Amino acid sequence: MDDAGNMMKIDYISLKKQGNLWEKADYIRESILSFLDDDERQSVTGVFVEENLQVFRRGLSSARTLMTLAKFNGIVCYILRDIFEIDPISINVNEARKSVGLKVISTKKGGKPTKEQVIDWVTDRLSMKKYVWPTKILKSGPRRGQTILLPECADMADAYVISAAAHHLYTAHD
């Protein structure tokens, strides 16, 4: 986001074709360097990342998964620090949502899955900018021919929330 809180760029880096952790890290570095030109990199005044998950969620995370994600998050933070010469600041996802006024309704209380609610909230904020989420057309199965959002959209929406929270928490009150 720029100083006024406007989204500058939003995208994702697919790591599906990368092999091990180190190849993924190298690809992240290359992608960030190619994503922003020199002037854009120099204009970055803050680097904010989603804090590591610290608790297990039944059916979703194992100790191994949490450790791998935490290790990769640390590597990416180091890469960001090296590129931008700024210490990354971690923001808890729940605190980020609260700070920007995003209220997630649990599925037990009739809400959609959290990822869908976050995407919907971000979509509402980006609608005036005519942002179009990346999609794909299903090629097989019962929903063949249906256009759906790419799974990466959930991560992009989370990144937007972290960015909006960072703007609110670290720049709006200066």
N, C-alpha and C positions, 0 to 999 in steps of 0.2 A: 504494500500500500504506500501511497505517497503521503506527504505530510498532512494533507487534507483528509486522509482516510479513504481515498479512492483506490480501487484495485488497479494495479498497473499491468500485471500479467498473472495468469493462472494456467498451469499446465501440469503434466505429470511425467515422470521418467519411468518407463517400463524396464524392469530388470529381468523379464522372462527369458531372454536369450543369453543372459550372463550366467556363467557357471558358478564359481565359488564366491565366497564373501569378498575376497580381494579383487576379483574381476568386477564385481558389483560396485565396490568402492571406487575403483578406477573409472568406471563408466559414469558414476555419479559426478565425479570431479569434471570429467570431460563434458558432460551434459550441462552442468552449471556454467562452465566457462563458455560454452557455445550458446547458451540460452540468453545470457546478458552480455552486451558489448562492454568495452572498457569504461565508458562514461557511466553506464547504468551500474556497473559494479562499484565504481567509486562513489556513486550517490547513495549507496546503501548505508543507513545510519544505525540499523539494528537488525539482529538476527535472532529469530524466535522459533523455537521448536516445541513440539508436543512432548510433554514429560513422559518418561517410560511408564508403562503399566506396572503396577506394583502389587497387584493382587490377582489371584487366579479367578477366571470366570468359567464355571462348569461347562464343559464341552467345547470351550473356545481356546483355552491356553494351558499349556503344560509348562513345567519348570524349564524344560529345554527351549521351548518357543520363547518364553519371556527372556531367557538369558541370551538367545540369539538376537532377538530384537533389540535388547539393551546394548549388546556389543555393537551391533550395526549402527544404532542411534549414536553411540559414542564416536564411532569412526566418522559418520557423516558430520557430526558436530565439529570434529577436528578439521575435516575438510573445509567446512564453512568458515571456521575461524581462520584457517590458513588463507583462503581466498579473499575474504572480506576484512581480515585483520580486526575482527570484532568478536568478543566472547559471546557465544550463543546463550540465550536465556531460555530456560525450560518453563513452560506454562502447563499447568494441570488442565486437562480437557474439561473437567467439570467446572473449574473456576473460570475458564475461558467462556464456556457457554453462559454461565451466570452473569459474567461481566458485560456481555453483549445483549442480555435479555432473551436468550434462547432457552425456552422452557421445554424440556423433553417429557412427554407423557408416556408413562410405562405402558407396555402392551397389556399388562394386567388391568390397567384402567382404560383400555380401549384405544390406546395410541398405536400408531404405525411403528414398525421397527425403527430404532434410533437413527440408523444410517439414513433412512428415508426422510425422517423429520429434519435432520441436519441439512440434507440436500434441498428439501423444500424451503427451509429458512433462508439458505444462501441464494437459492433461485429467486426468491422474493426480493432480496437486496440487489441482485444483479439484473433484474428484469428491465430496468430503465436503460441499462447498458446493452441490452439485446444480446446477452451472453447465451451461447448455445453449448450445452454440455456435449462432450464427445459420446457418440453412440456407435452401435453396431447392429447389423441385421442378423437375426438368428437364421442359421442355414439348415437346421434339422430339428427334429423333435416336435412335440405338440404345439409349440409356439413358433414354428417355422415361419419366416417372413416378418416376424414382429421386430420392430426397432426398440432396442433397450439401451439404457445408459451403460457405459463401460463400468466395470467394477471399480476402476480407479477414480471414478467420480466421487465416491465416498471419501477417499483420502484427500481429494482436491477440496471438497467441502470442509473437511476437518481443518485443512491448512488455511482456508479462508477464515474460519472461526478463530483459529490461533492468531492469525494476522490482525483480524478486527479487534480481538481482545488485547493484543500487544499495543495496538494504536490507542485503544481506550485507556489501558492501564499505564502506559509509559509515555504517551505524548499528549493526550487530551488535557492533562492537568498541569502541563509545564507553564 
